[in-house]
Amino acid sequence: MLLHGLKALRPHQWVKNLLVLAPLLFFTPIGGQNAEPRLFDAAAWLQGLLAFAAFCLAASGVYVLNDIVDRESDRQHPKKRLRPIASGALPVPAALLLLALAWGGAAAIALNVDSGRAAFAALGQPNTARFGGFAWWPFGYLALNLAYSFWWKRVVVLDCMCIAIGFGIRVKAGAAAIAVDASHWILLCTFFFALFLAFCKRFEELGKVAGAEGATRATLRDYSEPLLGMLIGPLAALSILTYALYTVSPETIARHGTDALMYTVPFVTYGVFRYLFLVYRKSEGGDPSKLLFRDPPLAVSGICYLAVVLFVLHGKTLVG
């Protein structure tokens, strides 16, 4: 039962919560290019990892809740019927206990992160009060997902927008945890890219599931391939455009003291186009977390992107 409980938590989905750590890489504290980056601050890493853990537990609790609520319909689905709760391998009372442990752990860790933020002020870090409490973000994430689970996942387009907003919350939470500002451009890029991925997932589901007996997602009957194609294309362009604008914005250049971040745009462009190829030509895209590791060109482009970001933003410190 422990193994079934772990499976119900869907740890492979935790890769999505790595966005909580993005501020460690991209953002420096208020104070401009002369401020020390958080990337080389051990206390900031501890804060970031605790924030990551809080969101992993919060998200896993949401997955368990969804599986409990949807267990009857999941039993009619060719793949979802194998999930621990739908199959009966994990009884509902045990699943409810698992849900309570996940959300209780998330709350305890979130409060601990807020205690750590106070330590930044004690160490002379700049104006942590302006960033608000970290704990509000995972609690807001849970509120959003509760509304999604019981109401909004049945509303066409709004279902995908909820997913995209959840990714933006992760970035804001990571920034709050280590007391830095999140760029407006990077928040817009995160929203558009997450919305792009969500509609790609609907496209894949529509192609593989909607025409088969046992299709369970309520909004699939409201989507069509032409409609999703019209949504996916502009969102791919907006994802690339907002990221490109972020790299050359005066705020980014002033913060990092360089405009060289624009050299990462080709990697982002390739990644988006590669993903489009996989969605339209290979009928993949249902699970971005797995696809990132399963498709070598996509994985290599991601590794190269991270390497260039590290070199551009932190190369002098790493070499020194």
Phi, psi and omega in degrees: 000329178297319178295320178293324177296317178297319179296321180295333178286345178053062182298338178294341179278352182295342179301331179298331183281358174298341175301334178298332181271352182303321178301333176298327185272319191260335191247141173247162181295164173304134182136359173082197189291343180275350179286146180288131178293148180288343185303330184253021180254112183299322179296322179294322177296319177298316177300314181296318181292323176294319177297319177301315180297320179299317181287327177298314180291320178297314180294320179297322176299322178296318178299317180296316179300314179300319181292327176292312183295321186262013189299325182290315179289327179297331180292344178266357183265138184299331181252317185294339179295345179272354179296150187305318183284316180296324181282345182091358179294331176243104182300153182302317178301320178293323178294321178295321176296318178299319178299315180296320179294319181296311182287327175295318177296320178298317180295317180297317180292319180300318178294326177292324177297318178298324176296322179293327178295326177297329179293330177298320178295321180295332180273004178087018178287152190286121163042062180290339185297330185290345186270352180074170181286141178295321188301335179299329186287309176297326177293321175296322177298318179295318179299316178300316183286331174294316177297321178296313186296323187260340183225301196286341179290351178262002181253118184301142182074312179298328179300317180285327179295325177299319179298315182295319178297324177300324178289323176296323177299322179299316180295315179297322179295317179298322178292319179295324183297327183247013174059055173229164176273140173265127180299139178296324180295318182289330175293318177296317179299316179300316180298310183294320181292319178294322177294321175302312180296321181296317179289328174297321178296318178297321179299316179295318180295321180296320181288325187260335190243320190299327181275357183256156177295134178100009175297132190242339184286123188298323186281351183299329180290342180268344178267157172218159181298317177299319179297313181296324177299321179290334178276320185292316183302305178299324180292325175299316180295317180295324179298313180293316184296313182293325176293318179298319178294325176300318185293333184249008180291147178304324179299315181294316181296319179292323183292318186256350178072022180201152173254011185289350179297341179295342179286354175272350183301319179302325180292320178294318180298314179298316181301316179295315181292323176297319179295320176300318178300315181294324180289313188273327185258333182249000180055039176246176181120000180292329180224094181301328182298318180282323183296327180301325182265341184271335182259108184304313180301321179292319179295317180296319179296324177294318179295316179296320178300311180298321180297317180292320178300314179299318181293316183292315188271329188228015184300317181297319180292319180295318180291319181292000000 
